Amino acid sequence: AVIAEAKDELTRRADEEAVIAEAMDEDEQVFGDGNFALPRHLSVSAYDTGRSKLVLSHDETEEVAEVPRDFLTPFLPRQLSPEAPPLTREEALRVRDDCLRSLKDRLVERATIVQSRLDEENAALSKRQTTFQRNRDHMDPREEEEYEAFCQEAMFRIQILEQRLERHTELSLHKYAELDTRLRSDLRLAALAG
């Protein structure tokens, strides 16, 4: 049982790290200005000591300049150059709607992941509580202590997940509004103003 729990925890941790990495990529793509960027020493897993040492010892001045990502490029129907005609109103509306829909889909997907984990934790706690109530008369003090410890840990995880979900909801509204503002002020979508 302990090995299964450990494997489940490792799987859950890997899933969370994947969600965090995806979120960092999304934030970088959507908010290319670096508002949500992590310091370099935090962007490498603490368990990967070889790469951590390499990242920490790497001199920041020697970095190769990367081409900045443009948050609209995936949604533009064609490459816009100074000589190219501007987007029509219909194209600009489609680009804006596609961009906002993409952000909304990612935010909803992330909220769904957190909600499903919260539901799993609540179900596991409920199952354990039911089992405890059914077997309470036949348990020794050690088993009762284990149950109490499990309940405390489960309640802690549930509280954290609820806070994550609440924070995600608040940040989602902010991110959506910020992207809408960026789209309204983007010169390539000037056809929307007219």
Salt bridges, closest charged atoms under 4 A:
GLU9 OE1 - ARG12 NH1 3.06
GLU16 OE2 - ARG164 NH1 3.56
GLU26 OE1 - ARG106 NE 3.62
GLU26 OE1 - ARG110 NH2 2.41
ASP27 OD1 - LYS175 NZ 3.01
GLU28 OE2 - ARG69 NE 3.85
ASP48 OD2 - ARG51 NE 2.36
GLU60 OE2 - ARG40 NE 3.54
GLU63 OE2 - ARG40 NH1 3.48
ASP70 OD2 - ARG188 NH1 2.32
GLU91 OE2 - ARG78 NH1 3.12
ASP97 OD1 - ARG96 NH2 3.30
ASP98 OD1 - ARG101 NH1 2.92
GLU121 OE2 - ARG12 NH1 3.79
GLU121 OE1 - ARG157 NE 2.95
GLU146 OE2 - ARG142 NH1 2.64
GLU178 OE1 - HIS174 NE2 3.16
ASP180 OD2 - ARG184 NE 3.04
ASP186 OD2 - ARG188 NH2 2.81
